[in-house]
Amino acid sequence: SIGDRHELAELIVRRLAEGSAIRQQFKVQVLATNTVNAFTLADGNIYVTRGTLDLIKKKTGKPIDVNNAILAHILAHELAHVLRKHTMSTAVFREAIKDAARSLDRSVLTHVERLHEIEADRDGIVMAFLAGYPPRSGIEFLETMGKEMEIPPHLDHPTFQERIEYLTEYWTNDVRYAFVSFKLGVAAIDRGAKLEATDMAKAI
C-alpha cells in the first residue's frame, strides 16, 4: 500500500541521514501515480512515485524494503538536492532571467541545472555508501533508466549516459582515492600513538 511504502521511504531516508550524521529532518511522500519520477520542492519535501517503485521491483526482482539499494540511491540523490538547496538556486536563476534588463540565454539555467544533477549524483552515491548500500547500485539504476527513457541532450538534465560516465569516474578516482588516503592516514596516526611512550622522534 502507499502508506507502507511511505513508511519505508522514511526509514531509508532516516538511515541515509544517520549514515552521514545529518541532523536535518526530511519529509518524504510516495505519490500514487504510475509516472516514473522522483523530485524535491523548494520547501525541502521529497517525492517518489509509485511508478518508480514498481519499475525498481520489475527490473531487479528484489523486494522494495529498507535494504533496497536502488531506492536508497534515488532517495540519496534527492536528499542531496535538498541539502545543496538546488531547487532554491534554480528558482533564483529563473527569476534573474525573467527580471534581467537584457535577455539572458536560457542555456545559462540549463547549464546550472545540469551541474545540480551531477552534484546530486556524486553526493548521493557517497551518502548511500556511508549508509551501507553498495555504490554500484546507483550506477546500475542509471543504466536501467537509460534503456527505459533516455533524455535528449538539449534538456535540463544530463543524459543518463553522461551521468553514468561522470559518476563512474568520480567514484573510481576521487572517492575511492579519498577513502584509501583516509585509511592510510588513520593507520599512521595509530602507529604514532603507540610509539609516543617509547620513541617520540619516531612517533612524530
PyMOL commands that set and color helices and strands:
alter all, ss='L'
color gray80, all
select helices_A, chain A and resi 2-19+50-60+69-83+86-99+107-130+136-148+160-195+200-203
alter helices_A, ss='H'
color red, helices_A
select strands_A, chain A and resi 28-31+38-40+46-49
alter strands_A, ss='S'
color yellow, strands_A
deselect
rebuild
show_as cartoon
